[in-house]
Amino acid sequence: MTTRGLVIGRFQPFHAGHAHLVKEIVNDVDELVFGIGSAGDSHTVRNPFTAGERIMMATKSIEAMDIETTVYTVPIEDLNRNSVWVSHVESMSPRFDIAYSNNPLVVRLFTESGVEVRQTPMYNRDVLKGSEIRERMVEGEAWEPHVPDAVVEVIEEIDGIQRVQAVS
């Protein structure tokens, strides 16, 4: 039987910590559902990139990792109703057996719904977090070393630095 895991996050932008997370998860599962959360949000300080742009960042980055696990990238819009959020996620994605998250609310919601949840160690968290990378973009500091090359390419293609600076 195929074991399928789900990881969900905003990935604003997809960075080296997320790449490390994917590499860890694919050791546990046969297939990975990569959920792009807050898919309806974009062009804001917290969520500057669209779901489509984040799908490009993640897909190209994961393809470059040369992993053998099948990965399904799925946009998931916010529901803002915690009591039905897990069923909403389940309705928007392929079936999964395990959810991976370190977000306390996400862990609680999946656990209460009877879904197995596994937490993963954070990787270089003081630098590898979306807010820090976006702040580096705003300040004109080096952000490129903290993301996969594919993400740099996508951000350049969409003029993402200008957008992040404009919405800030």
Secondary structure, DSSP 8 states (H G I E B T S, - for coil): ---EEEEEE--TT--HHHHHHHHHHTTT-SEEEEEE-STT--SSSS--S-HHHHHHHHHHHHHHTT--SEEEEEE------HHHHHHHHHHHS---SEEE---HHHHHHHHHTT-EEE----SSTTTSSHHHHHHHHHHT---GGGS-HHHHHHHHHTTHHHHHHHH-
